[in-house]
Amino acid sequence: MKAVVSVTGCDAVGIIAKVSSVCAEFDVNIVDISQTVLQEYFSMIMVVEISRINAGFTVFVDRMSELGKQNHLEIHTMHEDIFNAMHRI
């Protein structure tokens, strides 16, 4: 099972490190990552493998959201089933 994590906000040192540290804390593997900086704005999308997650998925989602609030970022985590349903024509 996979999930999609999106991160947006003002660019700062260590954003990728902080997000990947939370992934490691939950035993969530980063499968693919794309990030860019447009002027001073940071944007990242990650596909993560959650089949070995060591806590409930909602706990991971809440922790990512809290990380975003602590760092003045928007971090949204969506299960692949929801993501696929939203983008199906």
C-alpha positions in Angstrom: 0.0 0.0 0.0 1.1 3.5 -0.8 0.3 7.1 0.2 1.0 10.5 -1.4 2.5 13.2 0.8 2.5 16.8 -0.4 4.5 19.6 1.3 4.3 23.3 0.4 5.5 26.5 2.1 8.3 28.9 2.2 11.7 27.4 1.5 14.0 26.7 4.5 16.9 24.5 5.3 16.1 21.0 6.4 12.5 20.5 5.1 13.3 17.2 3.3 15.3 16.0 6.3 12.5 16.7 8.7 9.9 15.0 6.6 12.0 12.0 5.8 12.9 11.6 9.5 9.2 11.3 10.4 8.9 8.7 7.6 11.8 6.7 9.1 10.2 7.0 12.6 7.1 5.3 11.3 9.0 2.7 9.2 7.5 4.4 6.0 9.7 4.0 2.9 10.0 6.9 0.4 9.5 5.3 -3.0 9.6 8.4 -5.1 10.2 12.1 -4.5 10.0 15.3 -6.5 10.7 18.7 -5.1 11.3 22.1 -6.5 11.8 25.7 -5.3 10.0 28.4 -7.2 11.5 31.7 -6.1 11.1 31.4 -2.3 8.4 28.7 -2.3 9.1 25.1 -1.6 7.0 22.3 -3.1 7.4 18.5 -2.7 5.4 15.4 -3.6 6.4 12.0 -2.3 5.0 8.5 -2.9 5.6 6.4 0.3 5.2 2.7 1.0 3.0 2.3 4.1 2.6 -1.5 4.2 5.1 -1.8 7.1 4.0 1.3 9.0 4.5 0.7 12.7 1.4 2.7 13.9 -2.0 3.5 12.6 -2.1 5.4 9.3 -4.1 8.2 10.9 -1.4 8.6 13.6 1.2 9.1 10.7 -1.1 11.5 9.0 -1.6 13.5 12.2 2.2 13.5 12.9 2.9 14.8 9.4 0.3 17.5 9.8 1.8 18.5 13.2 5.3 18.7 11.6 3.9 21.1 9.0 2.3 23.3 11.7 5.6 23.4 13.6 7.5 24.5 10.5 5.0 26.8 8.9 4.3 24.3 6.1 1.2 22.6 4.7 1.7 18.8 4.8 -1.1 16.6 3.4 -0.9 12.8 3.5 -3.4 10.8 1.5 -3.9 7.0 1.1 -3.4 5.9 -2.5 -7.0 4.5 -2.6 -8.4 8.0 -1.9 -5.9 9.7 -4.2 -6.8 7.3 -7.1 -10.5 7.7 -6.5 -10.2 11.5 -6.6 -8.3 11.4 -9.8 -10.3 8.8 -11.7 -12.3 10.1 -14.7 
